[in-house]
Amino acid sequence: QVQLVESGGGLVQPGGSLRLSCAASGSIFSINAMGWYRQAPGKERELVATIQSGGSTNYADSVKGRFTISRDNTKNTVHLQMDSLKPEDTAVYYCHADILRIGSSYGSNVRYWGQGTQVTVSS
């Protein structure tokens, strides 16, 4: 079994910062792409940022220049540093990791999801 546990969400004022973390554990052979999605009330889930196993990153236009995604492969952890936060960043943030489990065949990675963490940006 594989679990992703998120932490770091909370309440922050506009212009403030938060750092989200997501740690994967379990019978993991390797982790490929990792990333973050978010879902605001009444809106569809949207991609925030992804980071590939080779280190390349992609960001939504709305967060580019303000958010930074990184990963620590030795700890099976992905982070999202969020700076210059805006009220429109308020959402539940979900991490994901595309994981090959121990004993799985090549190409059979599965996308796992964290439980979600609330980020609220308000004066």
Buried (B, 14 or more C-beta within 10 A) or exposed (E): EBEBBBEBBEEBEEEEEBBBBBBBEEEBEBBEBBBBBBBBEEEEEEBBBBBBEEEEBBBBEEBEEBBBBBBEEEEBBBBBBBBEBEEEBBBBBBBBBBBBBEEBEEEEBEEBEBEBBEBBBEE
